[in-house]
Amino acid sequence: MNTKNLIRFIIIAPIIAIPLIVFLFFYMSISHSEEMFNNSIKNLKQELLLKEKDNTISKVQMAIEILNYENSTINEKLKQKVRDRVNKAFAIGSTIYTHNNGLKSSNEIKKMIIEVLRTMTWNNAQSSIFILDKNGVLVLAPEYLKHQEGENLIGLQDASGQYIIKNEIDIVKNSGEGFLWDTFTRPNQDKNTQYQQMAFVKDFKIFNWYLGSSEYLDITKKEIEKSAITILRNINKNKNDYFFIYDMDGNIILHSLNPELEGKNFLDSPDKNDRAVASKLLDSIKKGGNNFNSYYWKNPNNGLFEEKISYFEKVPNTNLMIGSGFYTKEIDAIADEKKRELEETNIQELNIMKIYSIIFVMLSTFAALFISKKLQEKFNILKKNLKQKTDELILLNEELEGKVEARTNQLKIAYENMRKLANTDFLKQIHNRFSFLNQFNSLLNRYKNSEIEFSLIMIDIDFFKNINDNYGHHTGDYVIIEVTKLAKECLRESDIFGRVGGEEFMVLLLYTSLGAAEEIAQRIRAKIDKHDFKYIKHATVSIGVVSYKKDEDSTDMLKRVDKALYEAKNSGRNRVCSI
């Protein structure tokens, strides 16, 4: 290459190379940004579906734990029930004796006690007070065994072969009172079926008697099951977190989204789809124990038959199965909405990047033209000047790279803001449910084996549905914003504050004992209680507080704070409860 061509090359090269380099840099940056965006939304719908499935499983298992807990109290409730009956009868008999001793004969007093206690019956006369003397003679019997009064039953055995009367006499002689299990048939029931019952006997020393009463196990089980279902019904008032309960015969026990179905049997439904779905769900439980099922069901929000995914588990040692589900179209709608939000943000960022790329290409072109012109003017003067101009070009390139690097950092900050937007509640720029639970689980795993104390607060706006119904959702949003602002004023910058439901909030307090957390909760409650809400004048919150217990996982801690919140609700609202 001769000198002329070399000079021409040196003059033209910057004009082509510099803009091309700048263009390629921005092109690669834009391509990389688009690739990252596409990867982020590619599996968005599937991730939302998996998240909703996990949430559904958690709801079902929480309901089962409530039922299991209630069932675990059967023995204590049975004991309390029969003990209270016998103690009441004992008090009545003792009072009758005290008031009539010396005024009436012993036989007259006995007769009075027997006739009064004969009227004490329960469960349609299936349970009552019985009296025997310590030789085994039946003094007072249930109505259906009245013909045996006066007989000696010392040799009576139950279905398991126990000598019941002998065992009862041993208890009152040795301990004065006590419990025992026995197994008998029931009045007005199948005589081939044996029923387990718990009895309580108590020494009545005045006449060498002992009093007793018993209760059938299955009756108390049904009462406890009914009580547990009432608890679940109250929890189930939030239709976003609903679940439903059937028995294995197809009877609908609880169904908050379709309460008109309660008490009916799916298998007897005139609707062919209802029967088919019920058979499918019951068969899946019998075969697999617990699983997800997909079927079409009428959506109460729009009246259309849509695909629904439900999860079921059979409650151990019961005839019940509990399930919860969601409509896939609702997940699709959420995914599409999030996708639109991300697309809008991405388009804005890409447009900004494109504008900057055009500007920098133009600037680099002008710079290249200027440099080339100067090189053309000075090239033949002195080699020293050529080196000087070359150094200037290097300096200019470094400055350009600095600007490009600064812009790249700005783009990184913009992307971080976009990610933060996806994890922040849109009303008040605090953690949303997904973000809060991520933070909560992460910090729990980090500190649960340390000596650091930390606590969890759950806040619920009282009667929030009434606010929305009476004043409109705009006012409801205003109340949420105000409550958020007031709560944040009571918190530290290190506290993690998030909105986890429509009107529910949670606060994770590190380095905070239960007592300190209760004080913070009381400040929040009082501040909100005193606040003047300009549209509705007054609003209150109920707050549950717990502190971390050793070896507790996140699910247990969330259940305890939820239980504390419901205790605050059930005990009158506008208060703080801790457990």
ZIHU-V633397 format. One record per helix or strand of 2 or more residues. SS is the DSSP state (@ for helix, = for strand). FROM is the first residue (numbers start at 1). LEN is the number of residues. If there is no record, write none. Layout:
# ZIHU-V633397
ss->SS from->FROM len->LEN
ss->SS from->FROM len->LEN
This chain:
# ZIHU-V633397
ss->@ from->3 len->40
ss->@ from->44 len->29
ss->@ from->74 len->27
ss->@ from->106 len->13
ss->= from->121 len->2
ss->= from->127 len->7
ss->= from->137 len->4
ss->@ from->143 len->6
ss->@ from->164 len->11
ss->= from->177 len->8
ss->= from->195 len->10
ss->@ from->205 len->3
ss->= from->209 len->8
ss->@ from->217 len->19
ss->@ from->239 len->3
ss->= from->244 len->4
ss->= from->251 len->5
ss->@ from->259 len->3
ss->@ from->266 len->3
ss->@ from->272 len->17
ss->= from->290 len->9
ss->= from->305 len->10
ss->= from->320 len->8
ss->@ from->328 len->51
ss->@ from->383 len->40
ss->@ from->433 len->15
ss->= from->454 len->8
ss->@ from->464 len->8
ss->@ from->473 len->17
ss->= from->496 len->4
ss->= from->504 len->7
ss->@ from->514 len->17
ss->= from->541 len->7
ss->@ from->554 len->17
ss->= from->576 len->3
